[in-house]
Amino acid sequence: MLEPARSLPQTDLEEAWRTAAQRRLARLRFDLHDGPQQDMVLLADDIRLLREQLEAVLDGQPHKERVLGRIDDLEARLVAIDGDLRRISAFAESPFMAAEPVPVVLAKMTDEFATRTGIVPEMRVEGDFGGLTDSQQITLLGLIREALSNVREHSRAGSVTITVNAGPDGVEATISDDGRGFDPDRALLRAARGGHLGLVGMHERVRLLGGETRIDSSPGGPTTVSVMLPPYPRR
C-alpha cells in the first residue's frame, strides 16, 4: 500500500512560500534592470541627441520652439515612466543578491560602465566581503552604481577611480572622477525636489545602516563620493 502523503508543518510551508516569492521578485528585478530600465536610459540619450541636432537644423525656422517643446514633452514622459519602473523595482529583490562575490559584481559593473562610456575605471578592491549582510551589500553596490551613473550622465570625466576596502572596522568605498564637478548641496536639493532620488535615496539607506556618505565636489571638479558602513552587530 502507498503511504499517505505527509503534509509539511505550517512553518516549513511558510518558509517555502517565502523563498519562492523572493526568487520571483529577484527575477522581476533582474528583468526590469536588464531590460526596460536600460532601454529607457538609452532612449533618453537618443532623444537628447535628437534635440541637439534639431536645434541646429531648425535655427531660424518659425516652428523651432514648437518642435523643440514637443521633444521636451517626450523627454518628460520618459522621465515619468522611468520613475514608475524604479518604484516597481524598489519593491522587488535586489539584483545584487546574486550568489556572486562583491568583487565579481563590481567587475561586471565597471565593464558595463566602460562599454557605455569608453572610460575604463581604475579599480582597487581589498578585504573580505563575506561578512556583509544582504542590506549592506545591496546598499554598497547600489551607491557605487548610482555614482557611476551620475559620472556617465553629467560629469564629462576622462578618468574614474573606484576604491573599496572591507575590514574589521567595516567597509569603505570611494568613487572619484576628474569631471566638471558641481555644487553638491544645490544639486541634491534640486534632485530631491524633482523626485530624482538617486544619491539622495542611497544616502538615506546608508544612514539607516549606521553609515555615512560624503560628496566632495565643486564646479570645475574633481568629484569624490565616499561611503562607510560599520560592521553589523552580531549577537
WOKA-V679209 format. One line per field, one symbol per residue. phi: phi as a letter, one per 40 degrees, with the letter a starting at -180 (. if undefined). psi: psi as a letter, one per 40 degrees, with the letter a starting at -180 (. if undefined). burial: # if it has 9 or more other ideal C-beta (glycine too) atoms within 8 Angstrom, else .. A space follows every 10 residues. Layout:
phi = ???
psi = ???
burial = ???
This chain:
phi = .cccccccdd cccccccccc cccccccccd ccccbdcccc cccccccccc ccccdcccdg ccbdcccccc cccccccccc cccccccccc cbcccccccb cddccccccc ccccccbgbc ccbbbbhbcc cccdcccdcc cccccccccc cccbcfcbab bbbbbbacch bbabbbabcc gacdcccccc ccccgccfcc ccdccccccg bbbabbaadh gcbbbbabbc dcccc
psi = iiiihhiiid dddddddddd dddddddddd dddecddddd dddddddddd dddddddehe ideddddddd dddddddddd dddddddddd eiiieeeifi iddddddddd dddddddehh ihhhhiihed ehiddddddd dddddddddd dddddfieih hhhhhhadea hiiihiifae aihddddddd dddeegdbdd ddddddddee aiihhhiihe aahhhiihhi ihhi.
burial = .......... ..#..#.... .##.##.### .##...##.# #.##..##.# #..##..#.. ...#..##.. ##.##..##. ###.##.##. .######... .#..###.## ..##....#. #.#.#.#.#. .#...##### ########## ##..#.#..# ######...# #######.#. ##.#..##.. ##.....### .##.###.#. #.#.#.#... ########## .....
